[in-house]
Amino acid sequence: MPAGIASPARAPEHAALTALIDRARADDERRAADLRTEQARISVAFLTVQSAQHAGRRSGYANFVLSVRVGNAVGSCAVEAGEADSLDVGDLAGRTVTELLGHRQAPVRVAVLDAYLAWLQPHSQHPRSSLVHVPAGTSLEKSVARARAVADLVPVRPGGAVAVIGVVNSLLAALGERGAHRVPCDLRGGTTEWGEPVTTDHREAISRADAVLASGMVLGNGTFDEISALCRERGLALVVFAQTGSAVLRELVGTHVHALSAEPYPFFWLTGDGTDIHTYVAQGGDATC
């Protein structure tokens, strides 16, 4: 997962997220009573702080992830380091889904909706998902295996440019193996493992791209709406690799998102054992959503 992504120039509105929350609430009338948002409760809430530098790599990164559990599902939302300090994790357990879907902090709303939707329908049981197994291995071996599966979702010809919003070096390498030109974009800027400059402006990155590969972090930090709008304006495929918000983003495949790599908790870097990701591609092969 990337360390950070381009930040919005103005306060995020979270229009897509808000629409999905409204739909989840409206659908309550058609659900059994014990599945409704007003009955479902958060049983566990926790914060994962991760620091990583794969063996053989010169650079590392850090992740901060809020997770909550509803029933047998865990939903998550990545946050920035400073934002993690403001989360009152101890105040979330025991509260209802409908209550926390109105929480003032977007990462809480994302994590709760992610857990609730995954509880209603796990990725493994979704009729449009395809299972990809990431074999057991070192953190680098698993990162590379996952990256190749994600890169296969990006519809770009050899020589085409892919804006990678949320820099993951293994993803850049996998795109390079497929002959794609990478346009790395990340909130923290700097350079990639191979010295390529990283822009902090996702608008500039998208303007130079033939397709866009974005982290699920865009959902929580409020840049998703603008990124998806820019992709639609330019007729570009938007592919999302999501360790956090994956069940939420699943709802947007075919409308806002062309393809999705969903990797719910536990993420590949938490264990050396084999783990799974679930991929979705817009029906009909429409590469412009």
Sequence and secondary structure as in RCSB ss.txt:
>XXXX:A:sequence
MPAGIASPARAPEHAALTALIDRARADDERRAADLRTEQARISVAFLTVQSAQHAGRRSGYANFVLSVRVGNAVG
SCAVEAGEADSLDVGDLAGRTVTELLGHRQAPVRVAVLDAYLAWLQPHSQHPRSSLVHVPAGTSLEKSVARARAV
ADLVPVRPGGAVAVIGVVNSLLAALGERGAHRVPCDLRGGTTEWGEPVTTDHREAISRADAVLASGMVLGNGTFD
EISALCRERGLALVVFAQTGSAVLRELVGTHVHALSAEPYPFFWLTGDGTDIHTYVAQGGDATC
>XXXX:A:secstr
  S     SS    HHHHHHHHHHHHGGGGS GGGSTTT BEEEEEEEEEEE  TT S  EEEEEEEEEETTEEE
EEEE HHHHTT  GGGTTT BHHHHTT SSHHHHHHHHHHHHHHHS GGG TT EEEEE S  HHHHHHHHHHHH
HTT    TT EEEEES  HHHHHHHHHTT EEEEE TT SB TT  B BS HHHHHHT SEEEEETHHHHHT HH
HHHHHHHHHT EEEEEESSSHHHHHTTBTTTBSEEEE  SS GGG SS EEEEEEE GGG TT 
